[in-house]
């Protein structure tokens, strides 16, 4: 079975509730860094996975529909 990309992983996560209002970094199929500042989350993710490009996003506090 092929690995999910970061966006597919995000869409399949059942509950991002504990990350509402925070920045997250996803590499492969897992959240590798979280925090309140996007730059710091990116920096930490890059230090852990220097050869990968993480998906960085802020988890919104309102309901969002991705199409």
LUMLUMDREN-2810 file (N, C-alpha, C; in Angstrom, 1 decimal):
<atoms>
<atom><aa>X</aa><ch>A</ch><at>N</at><xx>0.8</xx><yy>-1.2</yy><zz>0.0</zz></atom>
<atom><aa>X</aa><ch>A</ch><at>CA</at><xx>0.0</xx><yy>0.0</yy><zz>0.0</zz></atom>
<atom><aa>X</aa><ch>A</ch><at>C</at><xx>0.9</xx><yy>1.2</yy><zz>0.0</zz></atom>
<atom><aa>X</aa><ch>A</ch><at>N</at><xx>0.7</xx><yy>2.2</yy><zz>-0.9</zz></atom>
<atom><aa>X</aa><ch>A</ch><at>CA</at><xx>1.5</xx><yy>3.4</yy><zz>-1.0</zz></atom>
<atom><aa>X</aa><ch>A</ch><at>C</at><xx>1.3</xx><yy>4.3</yy><zz>0.2</zz></atom>
<atom><aa>X</aa><ch>A</ch><at>N</at><xx>2.3</xx><yy>5.1</yy><zz>0.5</zz></atom>
<atom><aa>X</aa><ch>A</ch><at>CA</at><xx>2.2</xx><yy>6.0</yy><zz>1.6</zz></atom>
<atom><aa>X</aa><ch>A</ch><at>C</at><xx>1.3</xx><yy>7.2</yy><zz>1.2</zz></atom>
<atom><aa>X</aa><ch>A</ch><at>N</at><xx>0.6</xx><yy>7.8</yy><zz>2.1</zz></atom>
<atom><aa>X</aa><ch>A</ch><at>CA</at><xx>-0.2</xx><yy>9.0</yy><zz>1.9</zz></atom>
<atom><aa>X</aa><ch>A</ch><at>C</at><xx>0.7</xx><yy>10.2</yy><zz>1.8</zz></atom>
<atom><aa>X</aa><ch>A</ch><at>N</at><xx>0.4</xx><yy>11.1</yy><zz>1.0</zz></atom>
<atom><aa>X</aa><ch>A</ch><at>CA</at><xx>1.1</xx><yy>12.4</yy><zz>1.1</zz></atom>
<atom><aa>X</aa><ch>A</ch><at>C</at><xx>0.6</xx><yy>13.2</yy><zz>2.3</zz></atom>
<atom><aa>X</aa><ch>A</ch><at>N</at><xx>1.3</xx><yy>14.3</yy><zz>2.5</zz></atom>
<atom><aa>X</aa><ch>A</ch><at>CA</at><xx>0.9</xx><yy>15.1</yy><zz>3.7</zz></atom>
<atom><aa>X</aa><ch>A</ch><at>C</at><xx>-0.5</xx><yy>15.6</yy><zz>3.7</zz></atom>
<atom><aa>X</aa><ch>A</ch><at>N</at><xx>-1.0</xx><yy>16.0</yy><zz>2.5</zz></atom>
<atom><aa>X</aa><ch>A</ch><at>CA</at><xx>-2.3</xx><yy>16.6</yy><zz>2.4</zz></atom>
<atom><aa>X</aa><ch>A</ch><at>C</at><xx>-3.4</xx><yy>15.5</yy><zz>2.6</zz></atom>
<atom><aa>X</aa><ch>A</ch><at>N</at><xx>-3.1</xx><yy>14.3</yy><zz>2.0</zz></atom>
<atom><aa>X</aa><ch>A</ch><at>CA</at><xx>-4.0</xx><yy>13.2</yy><zz>2.3</zz></atom>
<atom><aa>X</aa><ch>A</ch><at>C</at><xx>-4.1</xx><yy>12.8</yy><zz>3.7</zz></atom>
<atom><aa>X</aa><ch>A</ch><at>N</at><xx>-2.9</xx><yy>12.8</yy><zz>4.4</zz></atom>
<atom><aa>X</aa><ch>A</ch><at>CA</at><xx>-2.8</xx><yy>12.5</yy><zz>5.8</zz></atom>
<atom><aa>X</aa><ch>A</ch><at>C</at><xx>-3.7</xx><yy>13.5</yy><zz>6.6</zz></atom>
<atom><aa>X</aa><ch>A</ch><at>N</at><xx>-3.5</xx><yy>14.8</yy><zz>6.3</zz></atom>
<atom><aa>X</aa><ch>A</ch><at>CA</at><xx>-4.3</xx><yy>15.8</yy><zz>6.9</zz></atom>
<atom><aa>X</aa><ch>A</ch><at>C</at><xx>-5.8</xx><yy>15.6</yy><zz>6.8</zz></atom>
<atom><aa>X</aa><ch>A</ch><at>N</at><xx>-6.3</xx><yy>15.2</yy><zz>5.6</zz></atom>
<atom><aa>X</aa><ch>A</ch><at>CA</at><xx>-7.7</xx><yy>15.0</yy><zz>5.4</zz></atom>
<atom><aa>X</aa><ch>A</ch><at>C</at><xx>-8.2</xx><yy>13.7</yy><zz>6.1</zz></atom>
<atom><aa>X</aa><ch>A</ch><at>N</at><xx>-7.3</xx><yy>12.8</yy><zz>6.4</zz></atom>
<atom><aa>X</aa><ch>A</ch><at>CA</at><xx>-7.7</xx><yy>11.6</yy><zz>7.1</zz></atom>
<atom><aa>X</aa><ch>A</ch><at>C</at><xx>-7.6</xx><yy>11.6</yy><zz>8.6</zz></atom>
<atom><aa>X</aa><ch>A</ch><at>N</at><xx>-7.1</xx><yy>12.7</yy><zz>9.1</zz></atom>
<atom><aa>X</aa><ch>A</ch><at>CA</at><xx>-7.0</xx><yy>12.8</yy><zz>10.6</zz></atom>
<atom><aa>X</aa><ch>A</ch><at>C</at><xx>-8.4</xx><yy>13.0</yy><zz>11.2</zz></atom>
<atom><aa>X</aa><ch>A</ch><at>N</at><xx>-8.8</xx><yy>12.2</yy><zz>12.1</zz></atom>
<atom><aa>X</aa><ch>A</ch><at>CA</at><xx>-10.1</xx><yy>12.2</yy><zz>12.7</zz></atom>
<atom><aa>X</aa><ch>A</ch><at>C</at><xx>-10.3</xx><yy>13.4</yy><zz>13.6</zz></atom>
<atom><aa>X</aa><ch>A</ch><at>N</at><xx>-9.3</xx><yy>13.8</yy><zz>14.3</zz></atom>
<atom><aa>X</aa><ch>A</ch><at>CA</at><xx>-9.6</xx><yy>14.9</yy><zz>15.3</zz></atom>
<atom><aa>X</aa><ch>A</ch><at>C</at><xx>-8.3</xx><yy>15.7</yy><zz>15.5</zz></atom>
<atom><aa>X</aa><ch>A</ch><at>N</at><xx>-8.4</xx><yy>17.0</yy><zz>15.0</zz></atom>
<atom><aa>X</aa><ch>A</ch><at>CA</at><xx>-7.4</xx><yy>17.9</yy><zz>15.1</zz></atom>
<atom><aa>X</aa><ch>A</ch><at>C</at><xx>-7.7</xx><yy>18.9</yy><zz>16.3</zz></atom>
<atom><aa>X</aa><ch>A</ch><at>N</at><xx>-8.7</xx><yy>18.5</yy><zz>17.1</zz></atom>
<atom><aa>X</aa><ch>A</ch><at>CA</at><xx>-9.2</xx><yy>19.4</yy><zz>18.1</zz></atom>
<atom><aa>X</aa><ch>A</ch><at>C</at><xx>-8.1</xx><yy>19.9</yy><zz>19.1</zz></atom>
<atom><aa>X</aa><ch>A</ch><at>N</at><xx>-7.2</xx><yy>19.1</yy><zz>19.4</zz></atom>
<atom><aa>X</aa><ch>A</ch><at>CA</at><xx>-6.1</xx><yy>19.5</yy><zz>20.4</zz></atom>
<atom><aa>X</aa><ch>A</ch><at>C</at><xx>-5.1</xx><yy>20.5</yy><zz>19.8</zz></atom>
<atom><aa>X</aa><ch>A</ch><at>N</at><xx>-5.2</xx><yy>20.7</yy><zz>18.4</zz></atom>
<atom><aa>X</aa><ch>A</ch><at>CA</at><xx>-4.3</xx><yy>21.6</yy><zz>17.7</zz></atom>
<atom><aa>X</aa><ch>A</ch><at>C</at><xx>-5.0</xx><yy>22.9</yy><zz>17.3</zz></atom>
<atom><aa>X</aa><ch>A</ch><at>N</at><xx>-6.3</xx><yy>23.1</yy><zz>17.6</zz></atom>
<atom><aa>X</aa><ch>A</ch><at>CA</at><xx>-7.0</xx><yy>24.3</yy><zz>17.2</zz></atom>
<atom><aa>X</aa><ch>A</ch><at>C</at><xx>-6.3</xx><yy>25.5</yy><zz>17.6</zz></atom>
<atom><aa>X</aa><ch>A</ch><at>N</at><xx>-6.1</xx><yy>26.4</yy><zz>16.7</zz></atom>
<atom><aa>X</aa><ch>A</ch><at>CA</at><xx>-5.4</xx><yy>27.7</yy><zz>16.9</zz></atom>
<atom><aa>X</aa><ch>A</ch><at>C</at><xx>-3.8</xx><yy>27.5</yy><zz>16.9</zz></atom>
<atom><aa>X</aa><ch>A</ch><at>N</at><xx>-3.3</xx><yy>26.3</yy><zz>16.7</zz></atom>
<atom><aa>X</aa><ch>A</ch><at>CA</at><xx>-1.9</xx><yy>26.1</yy><zz>16.7</zz></atom>
<atom><aa>X</aa><ch>A</ch><at>C</at><xx>-1.4</xx><yy>25.8</yy><zz>15.3</zz></atom>
<atom><aa>X</aa><ch>A</ch><at>N</at><xx>-0.1</xx><yy>26.0</yy><zz>15.1</zz></atom>
<atom><aa>X</aa><ch>A</ch><at>CA</at><xx>0.6</xx><yy>25.6</yy><zz>13.8</zz></atom>
<atom><aa>X</aa><ch>A</ch><at>C</at><xx>1.0</xx><yy>24.2</yy><zz>13.9</zz></atom>
<atom><aa>X</aa><ch>A</ch><at>N</at><xx>0.9</xx><yy>23.4</yy><zz>12.8</zz></atom>
<atom><aa>X</aa><ch>A</ch><at>CA</at><xx>1.4</xx><yy>22.0</yy><zz>12.8</zz></atom>
<atom><aa>X</aa><ch>A</ch><at>C</at><xx>2.2</xx><yy>21.8</yy><zz>11.6</zz></atom>
<atom><aa>X</aa><ch>A</ch><at>N</at><xx>3.1</xx><yy>20.9</yy><zz>11.7</zz></atom>
<atom><aa>X</aa><ch>A</ch><at>CA</at><xx>4.0</xx><yy>20.4</yy><zz>10.6</zz></atom>
<atom><aa>X</aa><ch>A</ch><at>C</at><xx>3.7</xx><yy>18.9</yy><zz>10.4</zz></atom>
<atom><aa>X</aa><ch>A</ch><at>N</at><xx>3.4</xx><yy>18.5</yy><zz>9.1</zz></atom>
<atom><aa>X</aa><ch>A</ch><at>CA</at><xx>3.2</xx><yy>17.1</yy><zz>8.8</zz></atom>
<atom><aa>X</aa><ch>A</ch><at>C</at><xx>4.3</xx><yy>16.7</yy><zz>7.8</zz></atom>
<atom><aa>X</aa><ch>A</ch><at>N</at><xx>4.9</xx><yy>15.5</yy><zz>8.2</zz></atom>
<atom><aa>X</aa><ch>A</ch><at>CA</at><xx>5.8</xx><yy>14.9</yy><zz>7.3</zz></atom>
<atom><aa>X</aa><ch>A</ch><at>C</at><xx>5.4</xx><yy>13.4</yy><zz>7.2</zz></atom>
<atom><aa>X</aa><ch>A</ch><at>N</at><xx>5.3</xx><yy>12.9</yy><zz>5.9</zz></atom>
<atom><aa>X</aa><ch>A</ch><at>CA</at><xx>4.8</xx><yy>11.6</yy><zz>5.7</zz></atom>
<atom><aa>X</aa><ch>A</ch><at>C</at><xx>3.4</xx><yy>11.5</yy><zz>6.2</zz></atom>
<atom><aa>X</aa><ch>A</ch><at>N</at><xx>3.1</xx><yy>10.7</yy><zz>7.2</zz></atom>
<atom><aa>X</aa><ch>A</ch><at>CA</at><xx>1.8</xx><yy>10.6</yy><zz>7.7</zz></atom>
<atom><aa>X</aa><ch>A</ch><at>C</at><xx>1.6</xx><yy>10.9</yy><zz>9.2</zz></atom>
<atom><aa>X</aa><ch>A</ch><at>N</at><xx>2.5</xx><yy>11.8</yy><zz>9.7</zz></atom>
<atom><aa>X</aa><ch>A</ch><at>CA</at><xx>2.4</xx><yy>12.2</yy><zz>11.1</zz></atom>
<atom><aa>X</aa><ch>A</ch><at>C</at><xx>2.7</xx><yy>13.6</yy><zz>11.3</zz></atom>
<atom><aa>X</aa><ch>A</ch><at>N</at><xx>2.2</xx><yy>14.1</yy><zz>12.4</zz></atom>
<atom><aa>X</aa><ch>A</ch><at>CA</at><xx>2.5</xx><yy>15.5</yy><zz>12.9</zz></atom>
<atom><aa>X</aa><ch>A</ch><at>C</at><xx>3.8</xx><yy>15.5</yy><zz>13.6</zz></atom>
<atom><aa>X</aa><ch>A</ch><at>N</at><xx>4.8</xx><yy>16.2</yy><zz>13.1</zz></atom>
<atom><aa>X</aa><ch>A</ch><at>CA</at><xx>6.1</xx><yy>16.2</yy><zz>13.6</zz></atom>
<atom><aa>X</aa><ch>A</ch><at>C</at><xx>6.5</xx><yy>17.4</yy><zz>14.5</zz></atom>
<atom><aa>X</aa><ch>A</ch><at>N</at><xx>5.7</xx><yy>18.4</yy><zz>14.4</zz></atom>
<atom><aa>X</aa><ch>A</ch><at>CA</at><xx>6.0</xx><yy>19.6</yy><zz>15.2</zz></atom>
<atom><aa>X</aa><ch>A</ch><at>C</at><xx>4.7</xx><yy>20.4</yy><zz>15.4</zz></atom>
<atom><aa>X</aa><ch>A</ch><at>N</at><xx>4.5</xx><yy>21.0</yy><zz>16.5</zz></atom>
<atom><aa>X</aa><ch>A</ch><at>CA</at><xx>3.4</xx><yy>21.9</yy><zz>16.8</zz></atom>
<atom><aa>X</aa><ch>A</ch><at>C</at><xx>3.8</xx><yy>23.1</yy><zz>17.6</zz></atom>
<atom><aa>X</aa><ch>A</ch><at>N</at><xx>3.1</xx><yy>24.2</yy><zz>17.5</zz></atom>
<atom><aa>X</aa><ch>A</ch><at>CA</at><xx>3.4</xx><yy>25.4</yy><zz>18.3</zz></atom>
<atom><aa>X</aa><ch>A</ch><at>C</at><xx>2.5</xx><yy>26.6</yy><zz>17.9</zz></atom>
<atom><aa>X</aa><ch>A</ch><at>N</at><xx>2.8</xx><yy>27.7</yy><zz>18.5</zz></atom>
<atom><aa>X</aa><ch>A</ch><at>CA</at><xx>2.0</xx><yy>28.9</yy><zz>18.3</zz></atom>
<atom><aa>X</aa><ch>A</ch><at>C</at><xx>2.6</xx><yy>29.8</yy><zz>17.3</zz></atom>
<atom><aa>X</aa><ch>A</ch><at>N</at><xx>3.9</xx><yy>29.5</yy><zz>16.8</zz></atom>
<atom><aa>X</aa><ch>A</ch><at>CA</at><xx>4.5</xx><yy>30.3</yy><zz>15.8</zz></atom>
<atom><aa>X</aa><ch>A</ch><at>C</at><xx>4.9</xx><yy>29.5</yy><zz>14.6</zz></atom>
<atom><aa>X</aa><ch>A</ch><at>N</at><xx>4.4</xx><yy>29.8</yy><zz>13.4</zz></atom>
<atom><aa>X</aa><ch>A</ch><at>CA</at><xx>4.7</xx><yy>29.1</yy><zz>12.2</zz></atom>
<atom><aa>X</aa><ch>A</ch><at>C</at><xx>6.1</xx><yy>28.9</yy><zz>11.9</zz></atom>
<atom><aa>X</aa><ch>A</ch><at>N</at><xx>6.9</xx><yy>30.0</yy><zz>12.1</zz></atom>
<atom><aa>X</aa><ch>A</ch><at>CA</at><xx>8.4</xx><yy>29.9</yy><zz>11.8</zz></atom>
<atom><aa>X</aa><ch>A</ch><at>C</at><xx>9.1</xx><yy>28.9</yy><zz>12.6</zz></atom>
<atom><aa>X</aa><ch>A</ch><at>N</at><xx>8.7</xx><yy>28.8</yy><zz>13.9</zz></atom>
<atom><aa>X</aa><ch>A</ch><at>CA</at><xx>9.3</xx><yy>27.9</yy><zz>14.8</zz></atom>
<atom><aa>X</aa><ch>A</ch><at>C</at><xx>8.9</xx><yy>26.5</yy><zz>14.5</zz></atom>
<atom><aa>X</aa><ch>A</ch><at>N</at><xx>7.7</xx><yy>26.3</yy><zz>14.1</zz></atom>
<atom><aa>X</aa><ch>A</ch><at>CA</at><xx>7.2</xx><yy>24.9</yy><zz>13.8</zz></atom>
<atom><aa>X</aa><ch>A</ch><at>C</at><xx>8.0</xx><yy>24.5</yy><zz>12.5</zz></atom>
<atom><aa>X</aa><ch>A</ch><at>N</at><xx>8.1</xx><yy>25.3</yy><zz>11.5</zz></atom>
<atom><aa>X</aa><ch>A</ch><at>CA</at><xx>8.8</xx><yy>25.0</yy><zz>10.3</zz></atom>
<atom><aa>X</aa><ch>A</ch><at>C</at><xx>10.3</xx><yy>24.7</yy><zz>10.6</zz></atom>
<atom><aa>X</aa><ch>A</ch><at>N</at><xx>10.9</xx><yy>25.5</yy><zz>11.5</zz></atom>
<atom><aa>X</aa><ch>A</ch><at>CA</at><xx>12.3</xx><yy>25.3</yy><zz>11.8</zz></atom>
<atom><aa>X</aa><ch>A</ch><at>C</at><xx>12.5</xx><yy>24.0</yy><zz>12.5</zz></atom>
<atom><aa>X</aa><ch>A</ch><at>N</at><xx>11.7</xx><yy>23.6</yy><zz>13.4</zz></atom>
<atom><aa>X</aa><ch>A</ch><at>CA</at><xx>11.8</xx><yy>22.3</yy><zz>14.1</zz></atom>
<atom><aa>X</aa><ch>A</ch><at>C</at><xx>11.6</xx><yy>21.2</yy><zz>13.2</zz></atom>
<atom><aa>X</aa><ch>A</ch><at>N</at><xx>10.6</xx><yy>21.3</yy><zz>12.3</zz></atom>
<atom><aa>X</aa><ch>A</ch><at>CA</at><xx>10.3</xx><yy>20.2</yy><zz>11.3</zz></atom>
<atom><aa>X</aa><ch>A</ch><at>C</at><xx>11.5</xx><yy>20.0</yy><zz>10.4</zz></atom>
<atom><aa>X</aa><ch>A</ch><at>N</at><xx>12.1</xx><yy>21.1</yy><zz>9.9</zz></atom>
<atom><aa>X</aa><ch>A</ch><at>CA</at><xx>13.2</xx><yy>21.0</yy><zz>9.0</zz></atom>
<atom><aa>X</aa><ch>A</ch><at>C</at><xx>14.5</xx><yy>20.4</yy><zz>9.7</zz></atom>
<atom><aa>X</aa><ch>A</ch><at>N</at><xx>14.6</xx><yy>20.7</yy><zz>11.0</zz></atom>
<atom><aa>X</aa><ch>A</ch><at>CA</at><xx>15.7</xx><yy>20.2</yy><zz>11.8</zz></atom>
<atom><aa>X</aa><ch>A</ch><at>C</at><xx>15.6</xx><yy>18.7</yy><zz>12.0</zz></atom>
<atom><aa>X</aa><ch>A</ch><at>N</at><xx>14.3</xx><yy>18.2</yy><zz>12.1</zz></atom>
<atom><aa>X</aa><ch>A</ch><at>CA</at><xx>14.1</xx><yy>16.8</yy><zz>12.3</zz></atom>
<atom><aa>X</aa><ch>A</ch><at>C</at><xx>14.1</xx><yy>16.0</yy><zz>11.0</zz></atom>
<atom><aa>X</aa><ch>A</ch><at>N</at><xx>13.7</xx><yy>16.7</yy><zz>9.9</zz></atom>
<atom><aa>X</aa><ch>A</ch><at>CA</at><xx>13.6</xx><yy>16.0</yy><zz>8.6</zz></atom>
<atom><aa>X</aa><ch>A</ch><at>C</at><xx>14.2</xx><yy>17.0</yy><zz>7.5</zz></atom>
<atom><aa>X</aa><ch>A</ch><at>N</at><xx>15.5</xx><yy>17.1</yy><zz>7.5</zz></atom>
<atom><aa>X</aa><ch>A</ch><at>CA</at><xx>16.2</xx><yy>18.1</yy><zz>6.6</zz></atom>
<atom><aa>X</aa><ch>A</ch><at>C</at><xx>16.0</xx><yy>17.8</yy><zz>5.1</zz></atom>
<atom><aa>X</aa><ch>A</ch><at>N</at><xx>15.7</xx><yy>16.5</yy><zz>4.8</zz></atom>
<atom><aa>X</aa><ch>A</ch><at>CA</at><xx>15.6</xx><yy>16.2</yy><zz>3.4</zz></atom>
<atom><aa>X</aa><ch>A</ch><at>C</at><xx>14.2</xx><yy>16.1</yy><zz>2.9</zz></atom>
<atom><aa>X</aa><ch>A</ch><at>N</at><xx>13.2</xx><yy>16.6</yy><zz>3.7</zz></atom>
<atom><aa>X</aa><ch>A</ch><at>CA</at><xx>11.8</xx><yy>16.6</yy><zz>3.4</zz></atom>
<atom><aa>X</aa><ch>A</ch><at>C</at><xx>11.2</xx><yy>18.0</yy><zz>3.4</zz></atom>
<atom><aa>X</aa><ch>A</ch><at>N</at><xx>10.1</xx><yy>18.2</yy><zz>2.7</zz></atom>
<atom><aa>X</aa><ch>A</ch><at>CA</at><xx>9.4</xx><yy>19.4</yy><zz>2.7</zz></atom>
<atom><aa>X</aa><ch>A</ch><at>C</at><xx>8.1</xx><yy>19.2</yy><zz>3.5</zz></atom>
<atom><aa>X</aa><ch>A</ch><at>N</at><xx>8.0</xx><yy>19.7</yy><zz>4.7</zz></atom>
<atom><aa>X</aa><ch>A</ch><at>CA</at><xx>6.8</xx><yy>19.5</yy><zz>5.5</zz></atom>
<atom><aa>X</aa><ch>A</ch><at>C</at><xx>5.6</xx><yy>20.4</yy><zz>5.0</zz></atom>
<atom><aa>X</aa><ch>A</ch><at>N</at><xx>4.4</xx><yy>19.9</yy><zz>5.3</zz></atom>
<atom><aa>X</aa><ch>A</ch><at>CA</at><xx>3.2</xx><yy>20.6</yy><zz>5.1</zz></atom>
<atom><aa>X</aa><ch>A</ch><at>C</at><xx>3.0</xx><yy>21.4</yy><zz>6.4</zz></atom>
<atom><aa>X</aa><ch>A</ch><at>N</at><xx>3.0</xx><yy>22.7</yy><zz>6.3</zz></atom>
<atom><aa>X</aa><ch>A</ch><at>CA</at><xx>2.8</xx><yy>23.6</yy><zz>7.5</zz></atom>
<atom><aa>X</aa><ch>A</ch><at>C</at><xx>1.5</xx><yy>24.3</yy><zz>7.4</zz></atom>
<atom><aa>X</aa><ch>A</ch><at>N</at><xx>0.7</xx><yy>24.3</yy><zz>8.5</zz></atom>
<atom><aa>X</aa><ch>A</ch><at>CA</at><xx>-0.6</xx><yy>25.0</yy><zz>8.4</zz></atom>
<atom><aa>X</aa><ch>A</ch><at>C</at><xx>-1.0</xx><yy>25.3</yy><zz>9.9</zz></atom>
<atom><aa>X</aa><ch>A</ch><at>N</at><xx>-1.9</xx><yy>26.3</yy><zz>9.9</zz></atom>
<atom><aa>X</aa><ch>A</ch><at>CA</at><xx>-2.5</xx><yy>26.6</yy><zz>11.2</zz></atom>
<atom><aa>X</aa><ch>A</ch><at>C</at><xx>-3.9</xx><yy>26.0</yy><zz>11.2</zz></atom>
<atom><aa>X</aa><ch>A</ch><at>N</at><xx>-4.1</xx><yy>25.3</yy><zz>12.3</zz></atom>
<atom><aa>X</aa><ch>A</ch><at>CA</at><xx>-5.4</xx><yy>24.6</yy><zz>12.4</zz></atom>
<atom><aa>X</aa><ch>A</ch><at>C</at><xx>-6.4</xx><yy>25.7</yy><zz>12.8</zz></atom>
<atom><aa>X</aa><ch>A</ch><at>N</at><xx>-7.4</xx><yy>25.9</yy><zz>12.0</zz></atom>
<atom><aa>X</aa><ch>A</ch><at>CA</at><xx>-8.4</xx><yy>27.0</yy><zz>12.3</zz></atom>
<atom><aa>X</aa><ch>A</ch><at>C</at><xx>-9.3</xx><yy>26.7</yy><zz>13.5</zz></atom>
<atom><aa>X</aa><ch>A</ch><at>N</at><xx>-9.8</xx><yy>27.7</yy><zz>14.1</zz></atom>
<atom><aa>X</aa><ch>A</ch><at>CA</at><xx>-10.7</xx><yy>27.5</yy><zz>15.2</zz></atom>
<atom><aa>X</aa><ch>A</ch><at>C</at><xx>-12.2</xx><yy>27.4</yy><zz>14.7</zz></atom>
<atom><aa>X</aa><ch>A</ch><at>N</at><xx>-12.4</xx><yy>27.8</yy><zz>13.5</zz></atom>
<atom><aa>X</aa><ch>A</ch><at>CA</at><xx>-13.8</xx><yy>27.6</yy><zz>12.9</zz></atom>
<atom><aa>X</aa><ch>A</ch><at>C</at><xx>-13.8</xx><yy>26.4</yy><zz>12.0</zz></atom>
<atom><aa>X</aa><ch>A</ch><at>N</at><xx>-15.0</xx><yy>25.9</yy><zz>11.7</zz></atom>
<atom><aa>X</aa><ch>A</ch><at>CA</at><xx>-15.1</xx><yy>24.8</yy><zz>10.8</zz></atom>
<atom><aa>X</aa><ch>A</ch><at>C</at><xx>-14.8</xx><yy>25.2</yy><zz>9.4</zz></atom>
<atom><aa>X</aa><ch>A</ch><at>N</at><xx>-13.9</xx><yy>24.4</yy><zz>8.8</zz></atom>
<atom><aa>X</aa><ch>A</ch><at>CA</at><xx>-13.5</xx><yy>24.7</yy><zz>7.4</zz></atom>
<atom><aa>X</aa><ch>A</ch><at>C</at><xx>-13.8</xx><yy>23.5</yy><zz>6.5</zz></atom>
<atom><aa>X</aa><ch>A</ch><at>N</at><xx>-14.3</xx><yy>23.7</yy><zz>5.3</zz></atom>
<atom><aa>X</aa><ch>A</ch><at>CA</at><xx>-14.5</xx><yy>22.6</yy><zz>4.4</zz></atom>
<atom><aa>X</aa><ch>A</ch><at>C</at><xx>-13.5</xx><yy>22.7</yy><zz>3.3</zz></atom>
<atom><aa>X</aa><ch>A</ch><at>N</at><xx>-12.7</xx><yy>21.7</yy><zz>3.1</zz></atom>
<atom><aa>X</aa><ch>A</ch><at>CA</at><xx>-11.7</xx><yy>21.6</yy><zz>2.0</zz></atom>
<atom><aa>X</aa><ch>A</ch><at>C</at><xx>-12.4</xx><yy>20.9</yy><zz>0.8</zz></atom>
<atom><aa>X</aa><ch>A</ch><at>N</at><xx>-12.3</xx><yy>21.5</yy><zz>-0.3</zz></atom>
<atom><aa>X</aa><ch>A</ch><at>CA</at><xx>-12.9</xx><yy>20.9</yy><zz>-1.5</zz></atom>
<atom><aa>X</aa><ch>A</ch><at>C</at><xx>-11.8</xx><yy>20.6</yy><zz>-2.5</zz></atom>
</atoms>
